[in-house]
């Protein structure tokens, strides 16, 4: 590290020793400095909340990915069981089978992208669009337990779309 006076922290990527501490003399601080400096962690409850805040998006992303892989696998394995959910098209048609197979592949691949953390915000955004499509097609046929469950899954996908920094993520 040429020209740097501090060492870089392992996970934070910020030089250690350069962050302001509460005992440091107060100088001019702009809004960005306040947002970048972590709040001092004092109690075990604070430590647990900090840990949960850092890892909850990873856990939510992995669980959402598992749901997508699970349903994608089942759509690929038994597409005839899913044709009843294809709107407007006869469930006994070959087109319905092809659409279910395409949908199954999209779910399967997207699920693995979410689990692996490949472009997590983009993956979550695509998951949100797919879940919105699923929810709309279910609500058109009538409000059901399945539709309400999928509204919750949609909510998780939308929340993950807003998380800017995630651990265990691959970005291009």
C-alpha positions in Angstrom: 0.0 0.0 0.0 2.1 2.8 -1.2 1.3 6.2 0.3 -1.1 4.8 2.9 -0.5 5.2 6.7 -3.0 2.5 7.9 -3.6 -1.1 7.3 -6.7 -2.3 5.5 -9.3 -4.2 7.5 -10.1 -7.7 6.3 -13.9 -7.3 5.7 -14.4 -3.6 5.6 -11.9 -2.6 3.0 -11.2 0.6 4.9 -7.8 1.4 6.3 -7.7 0.7 10.0 -6.8 3.4 12.3 -8.1 6.1 10.0 -11.7 6.0 11.2 -12.8 8.6 13.7 -13.4 7.3 17.2 -15.6 9.0 19.8 -12.5 10.2 21.7 -10.9 11.6 18.5 -10.9 15.4 18.3 -13.9 16.6 16.4 -13.2 18.3 13.1 -15.4 19.1 10.2 -17.4 16.0 9.3 -19.6 15.7 6.2 -22.6 13.5 5.8 -20.7 10.8 3.9 -18.2 10.4 6.8 -21.0 9.9 9.3 -22.6 7.3 7.1 -19.3 5.4 6.5 -18.1 5.3 10.1 -19.7 2.3 12.0 -21.4 3.1 15.2 -19.6 1.7 18.3 -21.0 -1.7 19.3 -21.4 -1.9 23.0 -23.8 -4.6 24.1 -24.2 -8.2 23.0 -27.7 -7.2 21.6 -26.0 -4.5 19.5 -23.5 -7.1 18.2 -26.2 -9.5 17.4 -28.2 -6.8 15.5 -25.1 -5.8 13.6 -24.4 -9.4 12.7 -28.0 -10.0 11.6 -28.0 -6.9 9.5 -24.9 -8.0 7.7 -25.9 -11.6 7.1 -29.7 -11.5 6.8 -29.7 -10.5 3.1 -27.4 -13.5 2.4 -29.8 -15.8 4.2 -32.9 -14.3 2.5 -31.2 -14.5 -0.9 -30.2 -18.2 -0.3 -33.7 -19.1 0.9 -35.3 -17.3 -2.1 -32.9 -19.1 -4.4 -33.8 -22.5 -2.8 -37.5 -21.8 -3.5 -36.8 -20.9 -7.1 -34.6 -24.0 -7.6 -37.2 -26.2 -6.0 -40.1 -25.0 -8.1 -37.9 -24.8 -11.3 -36.8 -28.4 -10.8 -40.4 -29.6 -10.3 -41.6 -27.7 -13.4 -38.9 -29.3 -15.4 -39.4 -32.8 -13.9 -43.3 -32.8 -14.3 -44.4 -30.0 -16.6 -47.8 -31.5 -17.1 -48.6 -30.9 -13.4 -48.0 -27.1 -13.9 -49.9 -26.4 -17.1 -53.0 -25.5 -15.2 -51.2 -22.3 -14.1 -50.6 -21.1 -17.6 -53.2 -18.4 -18.2 -55.3 -18.2 -21.4 -53.8 -21.4 -23.0 -55.4 -24.8 -22.8 -53.6 -26.8 -20.2 -53.6 -29.9 -22.5 -51.8 -28.1 -25.3 -48.1 -28.6 -26.2 -47.6 -24.8 -26.0 -48.5 -24.9 -22.3 -45.9 -27.7 -21.8 -43.2 -25.7 -23.6 -44.1 -22.5 -21.6 -43.9 -24.4 -18.3 -40.5 -25.9 -19.3 -39.1 -22.5 -20.3 -40.4 -21.1 -17.0 -38.9 -24.0 -15.1 -35.5 -23.3 -16.6 -35.7 -19.6 -15.8 -36.6 -20.4 -12.2 -33.9 -23.0 -11.9 -31.1 -20.8 -13.3 -32.2 -17.7 -11.4 -32.4 -19.8 -8.2 -28.7 -20.8 -8.6 -27.8 -17.2 -9.4 -29.4 -16.0 -6.1 -27.8 -18.8 -4.1 -24.3 -18.1 -5.6 -24.8 -14.3 -5.2 -24.3 -13.6 -8.9 -25.3 -9.9 -9.3 -27.6 -10.2 -6.3 -29.6 -7.0 -7.0 -30.2 -7.8 -10.6 -31.1 -11.4 -9.7 -33.5 -10.2 -7.1 -35.0 -7.7 -9.5 -35.6 -10.4 -12.1 -37.0 -12.6 -9.3 -39.4 -9.8 -8.4 -40.6 -9.5 -12.0 -41.2 -13.3 -12.2 -43.0 -13.3 -8.8 -45.2 -10.4 -9.9 -46.1 -12.4 -13.0 -46.9 -15.4 -10.9 -49.0 -13.4 -8.4 -51.0 -11.7 -11.1 -51.7 -14.9 -12.9 -52.8 -16.5 -9.6 -55.0 -13.6 -8.6 -56.7 -13.5 -12.0 -58.1 -17.0 -11.3 -59.2 -15.9 -7.8 -57.5 -15.1 -4.5 -56.1 -18.2 -2.8 -53.7 -19.3 -0.2 -51.1 -19.9 -2.9 -51.5 -16.4 -4.2 -51.0 -14.9 -0.7 -48.0 -17.1 -0.1 -46.5 -15.9 -3.3 -47.1 -12.2 -2.4 -44.8 -12.9 0.6 -42.1 -14.4 -1.7 -42.6 -11.3 -4.0 -42.0 -9.1 -0.9 -38.8 -10.9 -0.1 -37.5 -10.5 -3.7 -38.4 -6.8 -3.7 -36.6 -6.2 -0.4 -33.5 -8.0 -1.7 -33.5 -5.7 -4.7 -32.9 -2.8 -2.4 -29.9 -4.2 -0.6 -26.8 -2.5 -2.0 -24.0 -4.3 -0.2 -24.2 -8.0 0.5 -21.7 -10.5 1.7 -20.8 -13.5 -0.4 -21.8 -11.8 -3.6 -20.3 -11.9 -7.1 -20.6 -8.6 -9.1 -19.3 -8.0 -12.6 
